Amino acid sequence: MPAVTVASAPGDQVAAGILAMLLAATLALLAAGYGRGVHELWARRGVGEVVTGWRVAAFGIGLVTVLGAQDGPVAAVAENGLAGHMTQHMLLLLVAGPLLAAGAAGLPLTLACPAALRRRLAWLRVTAAGRWLRRPAVVAFVAGGLQTVVLWFWHLPVPYLAAERSPVVHAVAHVCFIGSAWLLWAPLLGAPRHRLPPPTGMLLLVGTMLPASALGAVLTFAPRPVYPAEVLGADPLADQQLAGLLMWAPMDVAVLVATLVTFLRWLLNLQRIRPERVTSPEAGGRLTATEGVVS
């Protein structure tokens, strides 16, 4: 989404204004399409069916978070240095992306499309390529790999400096952040029928966390600034170290909490479906003894 960064050159100010209008239009279209699809589902199946109310709320809050990260106090803080920009990036990656993914927007947005496009999408899903792309291992590899590439690429000095100098490049970077985060969390928080198996989901989370932690560690422990002084704060090294911590700590906490929740839900589901496989050694011993007496 467009970054509403106040640029010094008149041409950049015009570009920033155009991008701000595109942002508003894009978010409005997403909200309208999602709302239309949810309305159609609820009209057919009943209010709260298929897409529950909390998912609708999550999608709406996600859109508001995108808008809030691009303008207002957050954008003002982002102008003060790398740490401010990292705060903006973490909002997009760890708040907006997961909320949009939790909205399970695939079906509602598809229903909002014209009939010809819906038929085309349905055909693509049943092709060999479509079935292959929906395999859990492929989904995990693509989602985790894309998130890692996006995170590292846009925080390398040259692309980061290009994004700071051009509102258009800045907008492309933020689109990448939101899109990769949405794709990463969709198979973890989206519709149950499209979720990854818990073991695959946990591997995806941990495999994505490690490269992000490595990047945060590089920024935190670098002995000197790796970015040009023009994009850093008054104390360049301290600004870079704070930015590294803002990436490192929230990313690790969010991923570890999500991994723990996934693991606990997996155990509870196993206990519900196959209680004999999830039991304590004492209970297992009692079960064996009881079976011997009965027999």
RODO-2510 file (C-alpha; in nm, 4 decimals, decimal comma):
residues 295
     n   res          X          Y          Z
     1     m     0,0000     0,0000     0,0000
     2     p     0,1239     0,3522    -0,0613
     3     a     0,3364     0,5161     0,1991
     4     v     0,2098     0,8656     0,2716
     5     t     0,5579     1,0037     0,3282
     6     v     0,6020     1,3770     0,2942
     7     a     0,8614     1,4186     0,0237
     8     s     1,0748     1,7271    -0,0347
     9     a     1,0522     1,7460    -0,4146
    10     p     0,7224     1,8733    -0,5627
    11     g     0,7047     1,5732    -0,7965
    12     d     0,7406     1,3375    -0,5020
    13     q     0,4672     1,5237    -0,3135
    14     v     0,2317     1,4799    -0,6093
    15     a     0,3213     1,1090    -0,6313
    16     a     0,2631     1,0682    -0,2584
    17     g    -0,0784     1,2323    -0,2880
    18     i    -0,1779     1,0073    -0,5781
    19     l    -0,0611     0,7008    -0,3872
    20     a    -0,2611     0,8105    -0,0827
    21     m    -0,5748     0,8252    -0,2966
    22     l    -0,4943     0,4829    -0,4441
    23     l    -0,4548     0,3485    -0,0916
    24     a    -0,7977     0,4755     0,0098
    25     a    -0,9544     0,3402    -0,3101
    26     t    -0,7885    -0,0016    -0,2722
    27     l    -0,8960    -0,0403     0,0901
    28     a    -1,2490     0,0712     0,0014
    29     l    -1,2687    -0,1844    -0,2806
    30     l    -1,1411    -0,4618    -0,0528
    31     a    -1,3921    -0,3704     0,2151
    32     a    -1,6782    -0,3495    -0,0350
    33     g    -1,5892    -0,6783    -0,2039
    34     y    -1,5452    -0,8591     0,1256
    35     g    -1,8709    -0,7166     0,2595
    36     r    -2,0610    -0,8199    -0,0519
    37     g    -1,9239    -1,1735    -0,0362
    38     v    -2,0035    -1,2104     0,3343
    39     h    -2,3540    -1,0741     0,2780
    40     e    -2,4131    -1,3316     0,0040
    41     l    -2,2866    -1,6148     0,2256
    42     w    -2,4971    -1,5074     0,5206
    43     a    -2,8044    -1,4624     0,3008
    44     r    -2,7663    -1,8231     0,1818
    45     r    -2,6498    -1,9978     0,4980
    46     g    -2,7487    -1,7707     0,7855
    47     v    -2,5768    -1,4912     0,9757
    48     g    -2,2449    -1,5996     1,1196
    49     e    -2,2198    -1,9148     0,9082
    50     v    -1,9160    -1,9996     0,6906
    51     v    -1,7463    -1,6703     0,7815
    52     t    -1,8040    -1,5949     1,1480
    53     g    -1,8513    -1,2526     1,2955
    54     w    -1,5109    -1,2400     1,4593
    55     r    -1,3459    -1,3060     1,1227
    56     v    -1,5352    -1,0161     0,9670
    57     a    -1,4210    -0,7945     1,2546
    58     a    -1,0613    -0,9124     1,2131
    59     f    -1,0616    -0,8269     0,8430
    60     g    -1,2037    -0,4824     0,9101
    61     i    -0,9484    -0,4111     1,1834
    62     g    -0,6749    -0,5317     0,9497
    63     l    -0,7778    -0,2782     0,6856
    64     v    -0,7890    -0,0025     0,9473
    65     t    -0,4425    -0,1071     1,0672
    66     v    -0,3058    -0,0753     0,7138
    67     l    -0,4533     0,2723     0,6881
    68     g    -0,3233     0,3686     1,0335
    69     a     0,0265     0,2445     0,9542
    70     q     0,0389     0,4591     0,6398
    71     d    -0,0778     0,7885     0,7835
    72     g    -0,1104     0,9785     1,1081
    73     p     0,1168     0,9360     1,4118
    74     v     0,2765     0,6145     1,2862
    75     a     0,3859     0,7750     0,9603
    76     a     0,5138     1,0778     1,1537
    77     v     0,7237     0,8532     1,3775
    78     a     0,8561     0,6709     1,0699
    79     e     1,0019     1,0002     0,9469
    80     n     1,2359     1,0204     1,2458
    81     g     1,4646     0,7314     1,1533
    82     l     1,5051     0,3605     1,1013
    83     a     1,3416     0,2618     1,4314
    84     g     1,0256     0,4498     1,3379
    85     h     1,0144     0,2787     1,0018
    86     m     1,0665    -0,0593     1,1679
    87     t     0,7655     0,0097     1,3896
    88     q     0,5626     0,0763     1,0753
    89     h     0,6914    -0,2415     0,9122
    90     m     0,6107    -0,4564     1,2164
    91     l     0,2556    -0,3198     1,2215
    92     l     0,2123    -0,4346     0,8628
    93     l     0,3856    -0,7715     0,9139
    94     l     0,2630    -0,8737     1,2602
    95     v    -0,0719    -0,6968     1,2969
    96     a    -0,2260    -0,6131     0,9600
    97     g    -0,1124    -0,9322     0,7835
    98     p    -0,2410    -1,1780     1,0472
    99     l    -0,5702    -0,9873     1,0863
   100     l    -0,6349    -0,9888     0,7126
   101     a    -0,5485    -1,3594     0,7011
   102     a    -0,7844    -1,4320     0,9909
   103     g    -1,0635    -1,2736     0,7901
   104     a    -1,0651    -1,5781     0,5566
   105     a    -1,1250    -1,3449     0,2656
   106     g    -1,0718    -1,5936    -0,0169
   107     l    -1,4316    -1,7116    -0,0499
   108     p    -1,6023    -1,3741     0,0141
   109     l    -1,3786    -1,1924    -0,2358
   110     t    -1,4326    -1,4696    -0,4923
   111     l    -1,8089    -1,4392    -0,4556
   112     a    -1,7782    -1,0649    -0,5140
   113     c    -1,6088    -1,1243    -0,8515
   114     p    -1,8029    -1,1393    -1,1804
   115     a    -1,9388    -1,4830    -1,2727
   116     a    -1,6917    -1,5301    -1,5601
   117     l    -1,3955    -1,4641    -1,3321
   118     r    -1,5358    -1,6971    -1,0661
   119     r    -1,5616    -1,9773    -1,3209
   120     r    -1,2043    -1,9118    -1,4294
   121     l    -1,0790    -1,9250    -1,0701
   122     a    -1,2717    -2,2463    -1,0064
   123     w    -1,1147    -2,4021    -1,3161
   124     l    -0,7668    -2,2981    -1,2052
   125     r    -0,8192    -2,4646    -0,8674
   126     v    -0,8833    -2,8062    -1,0221
   127     t    -0,5962    -2,7977    -1,2720
   128     a    -0,2829    -2,9999    -1,1994
   129     a    -0,0880    -2,6830    -1,1224
   130     g    -0,3617    -2,5560    -0,8897
   131     r    -0,3767    -2,8823    -0,6966
   132     w     0,0026    -2,8886    -0,6706
   133     l     0,0161    -2,5320    -0,5398
   134     r    -0,2372    -2,6176    -0,2692
   135     r    -0,0294    -2,9014    -0,1273
   136     p     0,0668    -2,8269     0,2363
   137     a     0,4410    -2,8590     0,1765
   138     v     0,4266    -2,6283    -0,1266
   139     v     0,2132    -2,3718     0,0566
   140     a     0,4535    -2,3707     0,3517
   141     f     0,7617    -2,3426     0,1307
   142     v     0,6201    -2,0602    -0,0822
   143     a     0,4766    -1,8650     0,2110
   144     g     0,7852    -1,8949     0,4296
   145     g     1,0292    -1,8359     0,1454
   146     l     0,8465    -1,5300     0,0161
   147     q     0,8255    -1,3764     0,3652
   148     t     1,1985    -1,4289     0,4191
   149     v     1,2977    -1,2871     0,0799
   150     v     1,0725    -0,9821     0,1223
   151     l     1,1959    -0,9116     0,4746
   152     w     1,5648    -0,9375     0,3884
   153     f     1,5470    -0,7652     0,0487
   154     w     1,3665    -0,4507     0,1616
   155     h     1,5933    -0,4120     0,4639
   156     l     1,9149    -0,4279     0,2637
   157     p     2,0742    -0,0810     0,2451
   158     v     2,0280    -0,0213    -0,1300
   159     p     1,6570    -0,1184    -0,1610
   160     y     1,5785     0,0529     0,1704
   161     l     1,7434     0,3761     0,0540
   162     a     1,5571     0,3554    -0,2787
   163     a     1,2274     0,3182    -0,0915
   164     e     1,3110     0,6202     0,1236
   165     r     1,3849     0,8341    -0,1789
   166     s     1,0839     0,7358    -0,3913
   167     p     0,7190     0,7229    -0,2779
   168     v     0,6454     0,4718    -0,5537
   169     v     0,9198     0,2323    -0,4430
   170     h     0,8077     0,2844    -0,0828
   171     a     0,4564     0,1841    -0,1843
   172     v     0,5862    -0,1291    -0,3581
   173     a     0,7796    -0,2255    -0,0439
   174     h     0,4710    -0,1939     0,1734
   175     v     0,2616    -0,3941    -0,0729
   176     c     0,5254    -0,6675    -0,0468
   177     f     0,5135    -0,6584     0,3336
   178     i     0,1353    -0,6826     0,3505
   179     g     0,1062    -0,9435     0,0754
   180     s     0,3776    -1,1711     0,2133
   181     a     0,2415    -1,1475     0,5684
   182     w    -0,1127    -1,2178     0,4476
   183     l     0,0112    -1,5216     0,2551
   184     l     0,2193    -1,6436     0,5506
   185     w    -0,0625    -1,6318     0,8054
   186     a    -0,3493    -1,7383     0,5768
   187     p    -0,2772    -2,1156     0,6063
   188     l    -0,2391    -2,0729     0,9831
   189     l    -0,5301    -1,8431     1,0744
   190     g    -0,7599    -1,8691     0,7738
   191     a    -1,0555    -2,0965     0,7071
   192     p    -1,0115    -2,4367     0,8802
   193     r    -1,0504    -2,6279     0,5546
   194     h    -0,7460    -2,4492     0,4117
   195     r    -0,5172    -2,4650     0,7150
   196     l    -0,1895    -2,6490     0,7156
   197     p    -0,1534    -2,9639     0,9273
   198     p    -0,0226    -2,8565     1,2714
   199     p     0,3265    -3,0090     1,2309
   200     t     0,3707    -2,8330     0,8957
   201     g     0,2389    -2,5086     1,0401
   202     m     0,4834    -2,5217     1,3303
   203     l     0,7733    -2,5871     1,0947
   204     l     0,6611    -2,2934     0,8808
   205     l     0,6526    -2,0609     1,1811
   206     v     0,9905    -2,1632     1,3190
   207     g     1,1511    -2,1689     0,9745
   208     t     1,0282    -1,8147     0,9109
   209     m     1,1307    -1,6857     1,2530
   210     l     1,4958    -1,7891     1,2264
   211     p     1,5919    -1,5729     0,9231
   212     a     1,3974    -1,2782     1,0678
   213     s     1,5805    -1,3195     1,4003
   214     a     1,9106    -1,3331     1,2149
   215     l     1,8335    -1,0032     1,0410
   216     g     1,7310    -0,8438     1,3705
   217     a     2,0519    -0,9680     1,5312
   218     v     2,2630    -0,8248     1,2484
   219     l     2,1067    -0,4811     1,2944
   220     t     2,1308    -0,4988     1,6728
   221     f     2,4907    -0,6136     1,7061
   222     a     2,6521    -0,4447     1,4048
   223     p     2,9525    -0,2438     1,5326
   224     r     2,8741     0,0448     1,2964
   225     p     2,5716     0,1680     1,0981
   226     v     2,5018    -0,0323     0,7831
   227     y     2,2626     0,2299     0,6436
   228     p     2,3466     0,5789     0,5160
   229     a     2,3250     0,8534     0,7769
   230     e     2,0410     1,0256     0,5860
   231     v     1,7931     0,7496     0,6794
   232     l     1,9000     0,7166     1,0428
   233     g     1,8187     0,9218     1,3514
   234     a     2,0289     1,1663     1,5488
   235     d     2,2345     0,8793     1,6932
   236     p     2,2747     0,6507     1,3898
   237     l     2,4088     0,3431     1,5684
   238     a     2,1549     0,3603     1,8509
   239     d     1,8724     0,4102     1,5996
   240     q     1,9857     0,1038     1,4034
   241     q     2,0189    -0,1072     1,7199
   242     l     1,6700    -0,0078     1,8370
   243     a     1,5336    -0,0945     1,4921
   244     g     1,6959    -0,4374     1,5149
   245     l     1,5377    -0,4985     1,8539
   246     l     1,1982    -0,3824     1,7266
   247     m     1,2228    -0,6450     1,4538
   248     w     1,3798    -0,9184     1,6647
   249     a     1,1706    -0,9207     1,9836
   250     p     0,8143    -0,8747     1,8480
   251     m     0,8724    -1,1200     1,5633
   252     d     1,0078    -1,3888     1,7957
   253     v     0,7335    -1,3390     2,0549
   254     a     0,4542    -1,3480     1,7954
   255     v     0,5902    -1,6598     1,6251
   256     l     0,6619    -1,8443     1,9506
   257     v     0,3130    -1,7716     2,0841
   258     a     0,1564    -1,8840     1,7558
   259     t     0,3685    -2,2012     1,7575
   260     l     0,2716    -2,2815     2,1162
   261     v    -0,0977    -2,2253     2,0440
   262     t    -0,0765    -2,4459     1,7342
   263     f     0,0949    -2,7203     1,9322
   264     l    -0,1588    -2,7099     2,2166
   265     r    -0,4527    -2,7127     1,9751
   266     w    -0,2979    -3,0107     1,8006
   267     l    -0,2646    -3,2018     2,1293
   268     l    -0,6212    -3,1176     2,2321
   269     n    -0,7511    -3,2320     1,8956
   270     l    -0,5555    -3,5577     1,9226
   271     q    -0,6924    -3,6122     2,2716
   272     r    -1,0459    -3,5556     2,1485
   273     i    -1,0151    -3,7840     1,8459
   274     r    -0,7791    -4,0533     1,9778
   275     p    -0,7560    -4,0235     2,3561
   276     e    -0,5616    -4,3477     2,3842
   277     r    -0,2700    -4,1810     2,2008
   278     v    -0,2554    -3,8739     2,4257
   279     t    -0,2466    -3,9915     2,7857
   280     s    -0,0117    -4,0029     3,0806
   281     p     0,2066    -4,3078     3,1559
   282     e     0,0027    -4,3718     3,4727
   283     a    -0,3243    -4,3589     3,2815
   284     g    -0,1758    -4,5855     3,0178
   285     g    -0,0768    -4,8354     3,2861
   286     r    -0,4225    -4,8273     3,4397
   287     l    -0,5762    -4,8719     3,0943
   288     t    -0,3586    -5,1786     3,0284
   289     a    -0,4378    -5,3295     3,3684
   290     t    -0,8078    -5,2703     3,3192
   291     e    -0,7984    -5,4306     2,9778
   292     g    -0,6296    -5,7357     3,1314
   293     v    -0,8963    -5,7715     3,3972
   294     v    -1,1787    -5,7346     3,1496
   295     s    -1,0297    -5,9893     2,9163
***
